[in-house]
Amino acid sequence: MKPLLFCREVWIMRDVNRITGAIVDAAYRLHSRVGPGMMESFYESVMLHVLTKRGLHVEKQKAIPFEWEGIRIQEAGRLDLLVEGCVIVELKSIERLHPVHHKQVLTYLRLLDLPIGLLINFGEVSLKNGIHRILNHRTPVSSTVVEHGPSDLVIARQGLRSR
């Protein structure tokens, strides 16, 4: 397989899946320990700590700039977490996700020209129902990630069994 150039460095496709797998694994462990009901900021802080402890570069509340017809908006939005400069993680702690939440992540992906984002709703009783992988099909990487990588859920489950 050819390495793909995007984000901060050159990545091999399985590395994107490794990163998203680590994020999903951390989310499952946190949800298993605490469950639903905490505020989004709590889950965000713990996820930042856990992912950083795992050796991943994580930026919290990163501003998304936007430029249109000569006007530059410094904060068109804010990412909850940006992991390794490649994966957007949008966290929620609500009873049910709505289509607008998926659209929000997809818009962020398009504005930053990134291939993949995770929408994680810690408000779900079962986190399995609260994890959504969203792809920006406008990047050449996103289709390759899906075609060649195992699902995040499989990676997370393998990680949980091996520990």
Helices and strands as residue ranges (DSSP letters): E 4-6, E 9-11, H 13-34, H 40-53, E 58-68, E 71-83, E 87-92, H 99-112, E 116-121, G 127-130, E 131-135, H 140-148, H 152-162
